[in-house]
Amino acid sequence: MTTATDHVADHNCYRRGCRRDECRTADRNYRKQADLRRHRGISGHIPGPTVAAHIRTLTDSGRQVRDIAVESGVSERAIGYILHGQRNVTRPRALALLAVRPLDETPRIDPTGTIRRIQALAVIGWPIAWTAEKAGYTPSYLFNIIAGRVPTIPREVAPRFATVYRQHSNRQGPSEFARSSARRNGWHGPLAWDNIDDPACQPEEAAPYEAAPKYERDPDRKREIEHLYLLGESVQSIAKALDGNEKYISDQLNVVLRERAAKKQAARERQARDDLEAAA
């Protein structure tokens, strides 16, 4: 669950005086994208009548303006201005609205797996605003999904977040703010899920740390690293706790992630064989 203290990174927030790192980064990224568009000769705006026509198509299909606002991350007031003749709409806002599909065109699915992926990335240091940008959506849309205000999502949304998750869930992100916020909200990292898309799957809690059995060695300290990582600690904090080198900790953590992935895959294959035998 998000809380009232959640802060959505936004370049406009930075321009209003906010100096949080995430808003500073959002403003820098916005200006870079604007410069790139100008260099390529792409307008920073889309004609308002084009966007208004799409919004009317959405409402004709049965969508409510409130639902369009939730899914696009564009406020109801802004949508009202567009419908009442706003001449131009900024490209990011227009694209967010144009990405919303009519009800009769878009199969919708349960958002459980998508929510868990967004939260898991935050646990390991990838800010929600960053995840939104990588997937091509607004931060507001992600917060609405996480808060449960979007009971179902379009089928094409989930694969985008699955791709971002697959590419970045095996390494730590840069944001300590994202990690601490995720811990406060009780979210779970990538290692906690056997089947992240299964609503019935329960997260694996970090068990108390057990040292290597007597006469056995754990020279790479992988058990300690795995335990701390399951608790949501970053590479930096693990290195500090174990008085180790960050690169070494990161390398060992990658080994842990590969070993856990291999074990889970083997377990799924065994279960599939058992199911086939039971059905035979």
Backbone as CSV, one residue per row, in Angstrom:
resi,resn,N_x,N_y,N_z,CA_x,CA_y,CA_z,C_x,C_y,C_z
1,MET,0.841,-1.205,0.000,0.000,0.000,0.000,0.869,1.245,0.000
2,THR,0.457,2.254,-0.747,1.137,3.525,-0.671,0.551,4.305,0.485
3,THR,1.249,5.332,0.897,0.796,6.154,2.009,0.714,7.589,1.562
4,ALA,0.185,8.416,2.455,0.039,9.827,2.133,1.391,10.496,1.951
5,THR,2.452,9.883,2.442,3.774,10.483,2.338,4.486,10.099,1.054
6,ASP,3.889,9.226,0.236,4.519,8.856,-1.032,4.680,10.097,-1.897
7,HIS,5.831,10.198,-2.539,6.137,11.368,-3.346,6.345,10.928,-4.779
8,VAL,5.565,11.484,-5.697,5.683,11.141,-7.111,6.704,12.061,-7.750
9,ALA,7.797,11.484,-8.261,8.834,12.276,-8.917,8.275,12.895,-10.193
10,ASP,8.517,14.202,-10.379,7.963,14.886,-11.545,8.795,16.132,-11.823
11,HIS,9.040,16.410,-13.104,9.864,17.568,-13.434,9.161,18.872,-13.068
12,ASN,7.826,18.879,-13.132,7.104,20.082,-12.726,7.246,20.343,-11.235
13,CYS,7.315,19.266,-10.463,7.516,19.403,-9.018,8.869,20.073,-8.742
14,TYR,9.877,19.663,-9.512,11.203,20.282,-9.362,11.134,21.768,-9.702
15,ARG,10.421,22.102,-10.761,10.331,23.503,-11.170,9.545,24.351,-10.188
16,ARG,8.700,23.686,-9.381,7.968,24.425,-8.342,8.801,24.615,-7.081
17,GLY,10.016,24.075,-7.092,10.905,24.308,-5.954,11.356,23.075,-5.204
18,CYS,10.780,21.896,-5.528,11.193,20.665,-4.847,12.625,20.335,-5.246
19,ARG,13.418,19.891,-4.286,14.805,19.549,-4.574,15.138,18.115,-4.152
20,ARG,14.137,17.255,-4.109,14.406,15.842,-3.891,15.217,15.291,-5.052
21,ASP,16.049,14.304,-4.770,16.899,13.732,-5.812,16.073,13.174,-6.964
22,GLU,14.934,12.504,-6.634,14.151,11.881,-7.686,13.491,12.921,-8.591
23,CYS,13.094,14.079,-8.031,12.497,15.128,-8.858,13.571,15.842,-9.676
24,ARG,14.747,15.977,-9.082,15.865,16.567,-9.831,16.209,15.684,-11.041
25,THR,16.221,14.364,-10.807,16.501,13.423,-11.901,15.397,13.472,-12.950
26,ALA,14.126,13.550,-12.505,13.006,13.614,-13.441,13.104,14.857,-14.325
27,ASP,13.496,15.994,-13.721,13.636,17.218,-14.505,14.781,17.099,-15.505
28,ARG,15.885,16.522,-15.073,17.025,16.348,-15.971,16.659,15.437,-17.150
29,ASN,15.959,14.331,-16.841,15.552,13.414,-17.909,14.555,14.072,-18.863
30,TYR,13.646,14.873,-18.304,12.659,15.559,-19.139,13.353,16.508,-20.108
31,ARG,14.330,17.267,-19.605,15.029,18.219,-20.469,15.861,17.506,-21.533
32,LYS,16.465,16.376,-21.163,17.222,15.604,-22.151,16.308,15.102,-23.270
33,GLN,15.132,14.586,-22.874,14.190,14.076,-23.876,13.674,15.210,-24.763
34,ALA,13.445,16.394,-24.157,12.979,17.538,-24.943,14.055,17.973,-25.940
35,ASP,15.309,18.000,-25.491,16.416,18.355,-26.393,16.523,17.357,-27.541
36,LEU,16.362,16.067,-27.210,16.450,15.036,-28.254,15.325,15.186,-29.266
37,ARG,14.112,15.487,-28.786,12.983,15.679,-29.702,13.229,16.879,-30.617
38,ARG,13.744,17.960,-30.040,14.023,19.140,-30.870,15.082,18.823,-31.916
39,HIS,16.108,18.066,-31.502,17.174,17.692,-32.442,16.619,16.855,-33.593
40,ARG,15.638,16.024,-33.293,15.043,15.164,-34.324,13.890,15.828,-35.057
41,GLY,13.579,17.049,-34.671,12.501,17.761,-35.337,11.119,17.304,-34.924
42,ILE,11.012,16.707,-33.736,9.719,16.221,-33.230,9.116,17.277,-32.315
43,SER,7.884,17.652,-32.555,7.220,18.660,-31.734,7.032,18.156,-30.307
44,GLY,7.127,19.085,-29.369,6.904,18.732,-27.968,5.438,18.709,-27.599
45,HIS,4.562,19.006,-28.557,3.128,19.033,-28.300,2.379,18.243,-29.365
46,ILE,1.182,17.828,-29.014,0.270,17.158,-29.953,-1.015,17.976,-29.974
47,PRO,-1.598,18.191,-31.152,-2.818,19.016,-31.234,-3.908,18.539,-30.275
48,GLY,-4.481,19.510,-29.541,-5.516,19.177,-28.581,-6.717,18.472,-29.184
49,PRO,-7.216,18.892,-30.371,-8.381,18.203,-30.957,-8.144,16.720,-31.212
50,THR,-6.881,16.354,-31.544,-6.567,14.934,-31.763,-6.747,14.147,-30.475
51,VAL,-6.245,14.715,-29.380,-6.348,14.030,-28.084,-7.798,14.025,-27.611
52,ALA,-8.504,15.147,-27.816,-9.907,15.230,-27.386,-10.760,14.203,-28.121
53,ALA,-10.487,14.002,-29.406,-11.247,13.010,-30.179,-11.041,11.611,-29.606
54,HIS,-9.811,11.308,-29.182,-9.541,9.986,-28.598,-10.259,9.837,-27.257
55,ILE,-10.250,10.902,-26.461,-10.931,10.842,-25.164,-12.427,10.592,-25.369
56,ARG,-13.010,11.233,-26.373,-14.444,11.017,-26.644,-14.706,9.587,-27.112
57,THR,-13.746,9.015,-27.856,-13.880,7.605,-28.239,-13.888,6.715,-27.007
58,LEU,-13.051,7.073,-26.047,-12.989,6.297,-24.799,-14.295,6.393,-24.028
59,THR,-14.827,7.606,-23.912,-16.077,7.765,-23.153,-17.250,7.108,-23.886
60,ASP,-17.239,7.154,-25.224,-18.297,6.487,-25.988,-18.272,4.975,-25.784
61,SER,-17.082,4.421,-25.483,-16.976,2.968,-25.275,-17.420,2.564,-23.874
62,GLY,-17.715,3.558,-23.024,-18.170,3.255,-21.671,-17.208,3.655,-20.579
63,ARG,-16.052,4.168,-20.931,-15.098,4.595,-19.908,-15.554,5.905,-19.263
64,GLN,-15.316,6.024,-17.964,-15.573,7.255,-17.244,-14.304,8.108,-17.240
65,VAL,-14.481,9.436,-17.181,-13.322,10.328,-17.159,-12.426,10.004,-15.974
66,ARG,-13.044,9.645,-14.852,-12.245,9.300,-13.671,-11.353,8.100,-13.951
67,ASP,-11.894,7.085,-14.637,-11.101,5.903,-14.969,-9.966,6.259,-15.931
68,ILE,-10.259,7.138,-16.891,-9.224,7.562,-17.838,-8.107,8.289,-17.094
69,ALA,-8.480,9.115,-16.127,-7.483,9.849,-15.341,-6.609,8.898,-14.540
70,VAL,-7.243,7.893,-13.934,-6.483,6.932,-13.129,-5.496,6.159,-13.990
71,GLU,-5.944,5.696,-15.160,-5.096,4.863,-15.999,-3.994,5.649,-16.695
72,SER,-4.266,6.894,-17.032,-3.265,7.689,-17.755,-2.345,8.462,-16.832
73,GLY,-2.803,8.719,-15.599,-2.023,9.566,-14.704,-2.217,11.044,-14.981
74,VAL,-3.179,11.382,-15.852,-3.513,12.774,-16.175,-4.751,13.159,-15.372
75,SER,-4.735,14.307,-14.721,-5.831,14.675,-13.829,-7.139,14.890,-14.591
76,GLU,-8.241,14.735,-13.872,-9.552,14.973,-14.480,-9.675,16.423,-14.957
77,ARG,-9.101,17.343,-14.196,-9.164,18.751,-14.592,-8.461,18.967,-15.931
78,ALA,-7.264,18.360,-16.087,-6.524,18.510,-17.348,-7.299,17.902,-18.510
79,ILE,-7.938,16.747,-18.256,-8.747,16.122,-19.304,-9.912,17.036,-19.686
80,GLY,-10.489,17.698,-18.678,-11.587,18.631,-18.955,-11.145,19.788,-19.837
81,TYR,-9.951,20.316,-19.566,-9.441,21.411,-20.396,-9.287,20.963,-21.852
82,ILE,-8.790,19.734,-22.030,-8.597,19.220,-23.393,-9.935,19.080,-24.100
83,LEU,-10.932,18.547,-23.384,-12.253,18.357,-23.996,-12.934,19.679,-24.328
84,HIS,-12.541,20.730,-23.614,-13.172,22.034,-23.846,-12.347,22.913,-24.774
85,GLY,-11.450,22.283,-25.553,-10.820,23.036,-26.632,-9.385,23.462,-26.437
86,GLN,-8.663,22.850,-25.481,-7.245,23.204,-25.329,-6.525,23.015,-26.657
87,ARG,-5.732,24.000,-27.032,-5.162,24.011,-28.381,-4.088,22.938,-28.572
88,ASN,-3.163,22.842,-27.612,-2.076,21.869,-27.695,-1.932,21.142,-26.361
89,VAL,-1.461,19.915,-26.434,-1.240,19.098,-25.239,0.219,18.641,-25.265
90,THR,0.899,18.752,-24.122,2.298,18.328,-24.084,2.404,16.855,-24.494
91,ARG,3.474,16.540,-25.189,3.616,15.193,-25.750,3.497,14.092,-24.696
92,PRO,4.204,14.164,-23.545,4.080,13.071,-22.564,2.637,12.870,-22.086
93,ARG,1.945,14.003,-21.828,0.555,13.895,-21.362,-0.347,13.333,-22.464
94,ALA,-0.146,13.807,-23.694,-0.960,13.324,-24.810,-0.741,11.845,-25.059
95,LEU,0.521,11.412,-25.029,0.817,9.995,-25.279,0.230,9.113,-24.181
96,ALA,0.234,9.615,-22.936,-0.359,8.847,-21.837,-1.855,8.652,-22.062
97,LEU,-2.527,9.683,-22.554,-3.963,9.583,-22.827,-4.230,8.717,-24.057
98,LEU,-3.415,8.867,-25.090,-3.619,8.089,-26.312,-3.345,6.602,-26.092
99,ALA,-2.583,6.279,-25.037,-2.282,4.871,-24.753,-3.456,4.151,-24.106
100,VAL,-4.421,4.905,-23.573,-5.607,4.294,-22.967,-6.513,3.800,-24.084
101,ARG,-6.954,2.557,-23.968,-7.752,1.949,-25.031,-9.232,1.859,-24.635
102,PRO,-10.122,1.889,-25.622,-11.558,1.709,-25.334,-11.827,0.370,-24.657
103,LEU,-12.897,0.334,-23.892,-13.217,-0.879,-23.130,-13.393,-2.091,-24.028
104,ASP,-14.008,-1.903,-25.181,-14.312,-3.049,-26.020,-13.119,-3.522,-26.847
105,GLU,-11.967,-2.845,-26.723,-10.791,-3.231,-27.498,-9.707,-3.888,-26.660
106,THR,-9.787,-3.780,-25.358,-8.665,-4.166,-24.516,-9.047,-5.237,-23.504
107,PRO,-8.624,-6.489,-23.717,-8.795,-7.500,-22.670,-8.041,-7.069,-21.420
108,ARG,-8.643,-7.292,-20.267,-8.020,-6.837,-19.017,-7.746,-8.034,-18.119
109,ILE,-6.687,-7.902,-17.305,-6.245,-9.008,-16.458,-5.986,-8.521,-15.038
110,ASP,-5.795,-9.479,-14.149,-5.481,-9.184,-12.753,-4.100,-8.540,-12.666
111,PRO,-3.940,-7.480,-11.855,-2.656,-6.773,-11.798,-1.674,-7.299,-10.752
112,THR,-1.993,-8.432,-10.109,-1.173,-8.902,-8.986,0.304,-9.015,-9.349
113,GLY,0.616,-9.691,-10.446,2.014,-9.876,-10.824,2.711,-8.564,-11.112
114,THR,1.998,-7.645,-11.766,2.575,-6.337,-12.078,2.851,-5.551,-10.804
115,ILE,1.909,-5.568,-9.865,2.111,-4.867,-8.588,3.344,-5.417,-7.873
116,ARG,3.455,-6.725,-7.807,4.587,-7.330,-7.104,5.913,-6.987,-7.773
117,ARG,5.915,-6.927,-9.102,7.162,-6.585,-9.801,7.585,-5.151,-9.520
118,ILE,6.620,-4.227,-9.560,6.933,-2.824,-9.263,7.475,-2.692,-7.846
119,GLN,6.810,-3.364,-6.902,7.233,-3.284,-5.506,8.593,-3.945,-5.301
120,ALA,8.810,-5.089,-5.942,10.084,-5.802,-5.783,11.246,-4.973,-6.312
121,LEU,11.043,-4.284,-7.419,12.101,-3.423,-7.948,12.389,-2.273,-6.985
122,ALA,11.342,-1.734,-6.350,11.555,-0.668,-5.371,12.353,-1.170,-4.177
123,VAL,12.081,-2.406,-3.758,12.793,-2.992,-2.614,14.295,-3.018,-2.853
124,ILE,14.705,-3.252,-4.100,16.139,-3.343,-4.379,16.690,-2.050,-4.976
125,GLY,15.914,-0.955,-4.833,16.493,0.342,-5.141,16.127,0.977,-6.460
126,TRP,15.120,0.441,-7.171,14.688,1.056,-8.433,13.425,1.863,-8.153
127,PRO,13.480,3.198,-8.222,12.318,4.036,-7.885,11.119,3.756,-8.781
128,ILE,9.940,3.949,-8.235,8.723,3.706,-8.997,8.660,4.623,-10.220
129,ALA,9.095,5.875,-10.069,9.086,6.791,-11.207,10.005,6.284,-12.317
130,TRP,11.129,5.686,-11.930,12.066,5.131,-12.918,11.427,3.936,-13.626
131,THR,10.787,3.050,-12.858,10.118,1.883,-13.446,9.027,2.324,-14.410
132,ALA,8.276,3.361,-14.018,7.220,3.881,-14.889,7.796,4.377,-16.205
133,GLU,8.886,5.130,-16.113,9.501,5.669,-17.328,9.997,4.553,-18.242
134,LYS,10.629,3.530,-17.650,11.146,2.427,-18.454,10.025,1.670,-19.162
135,ALA,8.885,1.536,-18.499,7.766,0.790,-19.083,6.902,1.649,-19.993
136,GLY,7.099,2.975,-19.941,6.329,3.858,-20.804,5.033,4.350,-20.203
137,TYR,4.967,4.439,-18.856,3.759,4.919,-18.197,4.106,6.028,-17.217
138,THR,3.080,6.700,-16.720,3.308,7.775,-15.762,3.441,7.203,-14.348
139,PRO,4.217,7.863,-13.477,4.306,7.399,-12.087,2.940,7.346,-11.404
140,SER,2.067,8.292,-11.736,0.737,8.305,-11.112,-0.023,7.025,-11.414
141,TYR,0.106,6.516,-12.632,-0.585,5.281,-13.004,-0.082,4.121,-12.152
142,LEU,1.224,4.061,-11.921,1.780,2.982,-11.114,1.294,3.067,-9.674
143,PHE,1.281,4.280,-9.121,0.805,4.432,-7.751,-0.671,4.062,-7.646
144,ASN,-1.450,4.371,-8.670,-2.860,3.989,-8.663,-3.025,2.470,-8.713
145,ILE,-2.178,1.802,-9.495,-2.228,0.339,-9.557,-1.893,-0.254,-8.190
146,ILE,-0.794,0.222,-7.610,-0.338,-0.317,-6.318,-1.368,-0.068,-5.223
147,ALA,-2.017,1.094,-5.277,-2.995,1.449,-4.238,-4.310,0.704,-4.392
148,GLY,-4.460,-0.084,-5.479,-5.690,-0.846,-5.667,-6.802,-0.084,-6.339
149,ARG,-6.483,1.108,-6.874,-7.521,1.889,-7.553,-7.727,1.434,-8.995
150,VAL,-6.889,0.506,-9.464,-7.036,-0.062,-10.805,-7.234,-1.568,-10.637
151,PRO,-8.472,-2.043,-10.536,-8.714,-3.459,-10.230,-8.260,-4.415,-11.315
152,THR,-8.254,-3.961,-12.564,-7.735,-4.771,-13.671,-6.907,-3.855,-14.570
153,ILE,-5.961,-4.448,-15.289,-5.114,-3.657,-16.188,-5.204,-4.241,-17.599
154,PRO,-4.968,-3.421,-18.636,-4.964,-3.963,-19.999,-3.913,-5.054,-20.141
155,ARG,-4.236,-6.069,-20.936,-3.351,-7.214,-21.075,-1.955,-6.819,-21.538
156,GLU,-1.843,-5.774,-22.371,-0.523,-5.424,-22.898,0.350,-4.692,-21.888
157,VAL,-0.216,-4.273,-20.746,0.571,-3.559,-19.738,1.538,-4.506,-19.032
158,ALA,1.058,-5.672,-18.648,1.865,-6.605,-17.847,3.190,-6.983,-18.510
159,PRO,3.220,-7.312,-19.822,4.504,-7.685,-20.431,5.545,-6.575,-20.387
160,ARG,5.115,-5.323,-20.433,6.080,-4.223,-20.369,6.806,-4.210,-19.032
161,PHE,6.034,-4.381,-17.959,6.660,-4.392,-16.641,7.446,-5.678,-16.419
162,ALA,6.989,-6.770,-17.007,7.729,-8.029,-16.900,9.098,-7.899,-17.556
163,THR,9.168,-7.168,-18.669,10.448,-6.964,-19.351,11.392,-6.136,-18.498
164,VAL,10.891,-5.031,-17.931,11.721,-4.192,-17.056,12.202,-5.011,-15.857
165,TYR,11.297,-5.787,-15.295,11.637,-6.611,-14.129,12.711,-7.641,-14.479
166,ARG,12.555,-8.308,-15.609,13.518,-9.328,-16.027,14.914,-8.725,-16.238
167,GLN,14.959,-7.515,-16.741,16.240,-6.881,-17.052,16.944,-6.307,-15.827
168,HIS,16.195,-5.990,-14.760,16.800,-5.260,-13.644,16.621,-5.905,-12.270
169,SER,15.889,-6.999,-12.181,15.644,-7.589,-10.861,16.843,-8.347,-10.311
170,ASN,17.882,-8.513,-11.121,19.057,-9.252,-10.650,20.191,-8.331,-10.242
171,ARG,19.919,-7.022,-10.152,20.958,-6.115,-9.667,20.334,-4.946,-8.918
172,GLN,21.106,-4.363,-8.026,20.618,-3.313,-7.154,20.451,-1.999,-7.900
173,GLY,19.386,-1.269,-7.543,19.181,0.065,-8.073,19.909,1.098,-7.238
174,PRO,19.891,2.357,-7.661,20.703,3.380,-7.000,20.026,4.117,-5.843
175,SER,18.713,3.911,-5.644,17.969,4.774,-4.731,17.779,4.173,-3.337
176,GLU,18.437,4.761,-2.353,18.217,4.345,-0.971,16.832,4.783,-0.502
177,PHE,16.343,5.903,-1.043,14.993,6.371,-0.707,13.953,5.333,-1.105
178,ALA,14.103,4.763,-2.320,13.158,3.742,-2.781,13.204,2.524,-1.865
179,ARG,14.415,2.117,-1.467,14.545,0.944,-0.588,13.882,1.179,0.762
180,SER,14.179,2.324,1.360,13.615,2.581,2.690,12.100,2.730,2.630
181,SER,11.590,3.366,1.577,10.139,3.503,1.427,9.485,2.140,1.247
182,ALA,10.121,1.264,0.453,9.570,-0.076,0.241,9.554,-0.870,1.546
183,ARG,10.609,-0.729,2.344,10.637,-1.444,3.638,9.521,-0.951,4.550
184,ARG,9.309,0.366,4.573,8.237,0.916,5.421,6.873,0.377,5.012
185,ASN,6.695,0.169,3.708,5.412,-0.328,3.209,5.277,-1.841,3.308
186,GLY,6.355,-2.529,3.736,6.282,-3.980,3.881,6.294,-4.739,2.577
187,TRP,6.889,-4.159,1.546,6.955,-4.834,0.257,8.050,-5.900,0.258
188,HIS,8.002,-6.791,-0.736,8.930,-7.920,-0.805,9.759,-7.861,-2.085
189,GLY,11.012,-8.275,-1.954,11.927,-8.241,-3.086,11.775,-9.428,-4.018
190,PRO,12.562,-9.467,-5.089,12.448,-10.539,-6.089,12.649,-11.938,-5.511
191,LEU,13.528,-12.077,-4.533,13.820,-13.408,-4.004,12.666,-14.008,-3.210
192,ALA,11.699,-13.178,-2.839,10.623,-13.651,-1.956,9.564,-14.477,-2.682
193,TRP,9.568,-14.461,-4.026,8.457,-15.056,-4.764,8.882,-16.297,-5.539
194,ASP,8.161,-17.396,-5.321,8.346,-18.589,-6.147,7.614,-18.422,-7.473
195,ASN,6.415,-17.849,-7.423,5.642,-17.569,-8.628,5.006,-16.202,-8.453
196,ILE,5.661,-15.198,-8.977,5.257,-13.813,-8.710,3.897,-13.470,-9.299
197,ASP,3.444,-14.233,-10.300,2.156,-13.952,-10.947,0.984,-14.673,-10.291
198,ASP,1.257,-15.609,-9.390,0.195,-16.403,-8.770,-0.376,-15.657,-7.568
199,PRO,-1.635,-15.213,-7.633,-2.212,-14.481,-6.494,-2.187,-15.283,-5.200
200,ALA,-2.185,-16.617,-5.304,-2.202,-17.459,-4.106,-0.808,-17.646,-3.503
201,CYS,0.233,-17.272,-4.243,1.604,-17.468,-3.763,1.895,-16.508,-2.618
202,GLN,2.498,-17.026,-1.560,2.863,-16.214,-0.409,4.351,-15.897,-0.457
203,PRO,4.743,-14.684,-0.051,6.161,-14.328,-0.105,6.980,-15.117,0.906
204,GLU,8.191,-15.412,0.527,9.108,-16.112,1.429,9.718,-15.099,2.383
205,GLU,9.501,-15.308,3.651,10.079,-14.407,4.650,11.524,-14.810,4.916
206,ALA,12.323,-13.839,5.316,13.724,-14.125,5.622,13.811,-14.915,6.927
207,ALA,14.298,-16.144,6.840,14.445,-16.972,8.034,15.623,-16.472,8.865
208,PRO,15.633,-16.779,10.154,16.788,-16.396,10.959,18.067,-16.944,10.342
209,TYR,19.105,-16.161,10.426,20.370,-16.577,9.812,20.943,-17.785,10.535
210,GLU,21.378,-18.768,9.753,22.036,-19.944,10.298,23.435,-20.036,9.708
211,ALA,24.394,-20.088,10.559,25.779,-20.199,10.099,25.996,-21.573,9.470
212,ALA,27.093,-21.710,8.751,27.420,-22.994,8.147,27.574,-24.042,9.233
213,PRO,27.099,-25.284,8.990,27.238,-26.340,10.001,28.703,-26.554,10.387
214,LYS,28.866,-27.099,11.557,30.219,-27.358,12.045,30.971,-28.238,11.054
215,TYR,32.215,-27.932,10.865,33.123,-28.625,9.939,32.831,-28.296,8.471
216,GLU,31.843,-27.421,8.225,31.633,-26.954,6.864,32.061,-25.496,6.791
217,ARG,32.445,-25.081,5.611,32.914,-23.721,5.437,31.968,-22.952,4.509
218,ASP,31.874,-21.672,4.761,31.151,-20.770,3.872,32.092,-19.604,3.562
219,PRO,33.180,-19.892,2.852,34.219,-18.872,2.676,33.729,-17.651,1.912
220,ASP,32.694,-17.824,1.074,32.202,-16.696,0.289,31.123,-15.903,1.018
221,ARG,30.712,-16.392,2.203,29.719,-15.714,3.039,28.393,-15.527,2.305
222,LYS,28.109,-16.471,1.398,26.895,-16.339,0.598,25.638,-16.461,1.446
223,ARG,25.696,-17.258,2.510,24.496,-17.413,3.351,24.145,-16.088,4.021
224,GLU,25.157,-15.410,4.533,24.909,-14.121,5.177,24.404,-13.101,4.151
225,ILE,25.022,-13.099,2.978,24.624,-12.154,1.932,23.183,-12.411,1.517
226,GLU,22.839,-13.691,1.328,21.473,-14.041,0.921,20.470,-13.615,1.978
227,HIS,20.793,-13.865,3.241,19.894,-13.517,4.334,19.651,-12.006,4.383
228,LEU,20.710,-11.223,4.315,20.577,-9.775,4.381,19.828,-9.228,3.169
229,TYR,20.064,-9.838,2.018,19.376,-9.385,0.807,17.880,-9.672,0.898
230,LEU,17.519,-10.822,1.451,16.104,-11.138,1.647,15.426,-10.145,2.582
231,LEU,16.203,-9.575,3.497,15.661,-8.574,4.407,15.509,-7.216,3.736
232,GLY,15.971,-7.106,2.482,15.830,-5.853,1.743,17.030,-4.945,1.827
233,GLU,18.162,-5.456,2.343,19.354,-4.625,2.446,19.988,-4.435,1.074
234,SER,20.594,-3.278,0.878,21.274,-2.983,-0.382,22.681,-3.570,-0.366
235,VAL,23.312,-3.602,-1.548,24.698,-4.070,-1.635,25.588,-3.235,-0.730
236,GLN,25.352,-1.916,-0.724,26.175,-1.030,0.091,26.048,-1.345,1.575
237,SER,24.790,-1.545,2.035,24.590,-1.811,3.462,25.109,-3.196,3.845
238,ILE,24.995,-4.179,2.927,25.539,-5.511,3.203,27.061,-5.449,3.318
239,ALA,27.680,-4.710,2.391,29.137,-4.564,2.431,29.577,-3.917,3.742
240,LYS,28.815,-2.931,4.190,29.155,-2.266,5.443,28.973,-3.201,6.630
241,ALA,27.863,-3.970,6.610,27.592,-4.888,7.723,28.630,-5.998,7.811
242,LEU,29.085,-6.471,6.647,30.032,-7.584,6.626,31.475,-7.111,6.493
243,ASP,31.653,-5.787,6.485,32.987,-5.209,6.351,33.673,-5.749,5.098
244,GLY,32.925,-5.699,3.976,33.449,-6.246,2.723,33.454,-5.227,1.607
245,ASN,33.953,-5.651,0.475,34.021,-4.821,-0.715,32.698,-4.896,-1.474
246,GLU,32.178,-3.745,-1.933,30.876,-3.726,-2.600,30.862,-4.571,-3.871
247,LYS,31.936,-4.518,-4.642,31.989,-5.314,-5.880,31.965,-6.801,-5.544
248,TYR,32.690,-7.189,-4.494,32.703,-8.596,-4.098,31.296,-9.032,-3.669
249,ILE,30.643,-8.199,-2.853,29.289,-8.519,-2.387,28.349,-8.647,-3.584
250,SER,28.458,-7.717,-4.542,27.604,-7.750,-5.724,27.842,-9.021,-6.533
251,ASP,29.100,-9.404,-6.685,29.417,-10.620,-7.441,28.845,-11.852,-6.752
252,GLN,29.001,-11.926,-5.434,28.476,-13.075,-4.694,26.959,-13.107,-4.732
253,LEU,26.345,-11.921,-4.689,24.884,-11.851,-4.745,24.373,-12.351,-6.090
254,ASN,25.082,-12.035,-7.151,24.692,-12.544,-8.473,24.748,-14.069,-8.510
255,VAL,25.746,-14.642,-7.853,25.845,-16.102,-7.763,24.644,-16.658,-7.007
256,VAL,24.295,-16.005,-5.893,23.140,-16.426,-5.087,21.863,-16.387,-5.921
257,LEU,21.680,-15.308,-6.672,20.471,-15.168,-7.496,20.389,-16.264,-8.554
258,ARG,21.511,-16.571,-9.176,21.510,-17.630,-10.200,21.211,-18.985,-9.574
259,GLU,21.795,-19.263,-8.407,21.558,-20.544,-7.749,20.091,-20.686,-7.333
260,ARG,19.513,-19.609,-6.793,18.111,-19.667,-6.381,17.198,-19.849,-7.590
261,ALA,17.523,-19.155,-8.689,16.714,-19.296,-9.902,16.777,-20.727,-10.428
262,ALA,17.968,-21.327,-10.370,18.115,-22.708,-10.851,17.323,-23.674,-9.971
263,LYS,17.335,-23.454,-8.651,16.592,-24.319,-7.740,15.085,-24.212,-7.991
264,LYS,14.609,-22.975,-8.191,13.180,-22.781,-8.430,12.760,-23.424,-9.747
265,GLN,13.615,-23.302,-10.773,13.301,-23.908,-12.060,13.249,-25.428,-11.944
266,ALA,14.198,-26.001,-11.196,14.211,-27.452,-10.990,12.954,-27.903,-10.239
267,ALA,12.542,-27.109,-9.248,11.338,-27.452,-8.488,10.099,-27.413,-9.380
268,ARG,10.022,-26.416,-10.261,8.883,-26.326,-11.180,8.865,-27.508,-12.138
269,GLU,10.037,-27.909,-12.606,10.107,-29.052,-13.526,9.690,-30.336,-12.823
270,ARG,10.119,-30.508,-11.569,9.699,-31.694,-10.802,8.195,-31.700,-10.608
271,GLN,7.639,-30.522,-10.296,6.201,-30.441,-10.088,5.452,-30.759,-11.375
272,ALA,5.969,-30.297,-12.497,5.327,-30.573,-13.785,5.364,-32.069,-14.096
273,ARG,6.502,-32.727,-13.787,6.585,-34.169,-14.009,5.620,-34.922,-13.102
274,ASP,5.533,-34.484,-11.841,4.617,-35.135,-10.891,3.164,-34.977,-11.362
275,ASP,2.836,-33.799,-11.891,1.468,-33.570,-12.365,1.146,-34.474,-13.560
276,LEU,2.143,-34.649,-14.453,1.930,-35.511,-15.612,1.736,-36.960,-15.191
277,GLU,2.539,-37.394,-14.218,2.425,-38.766,-13.737,1.086,-38.983,-13.059
278,ALA,0.636,-37.977,-12.302,-0.646,-38.101,-11.592,-1.811,-38.162,-12.586
279,ALA,-1.667,-37.443,-13.704,-2.750,-37.420,-14.687,-2.758,-38.664,-15.572
280,ALA,-1.621,-39.383,-15.629,-1.519,-40.539,-16.529,-2.297,-41.726,-16.007
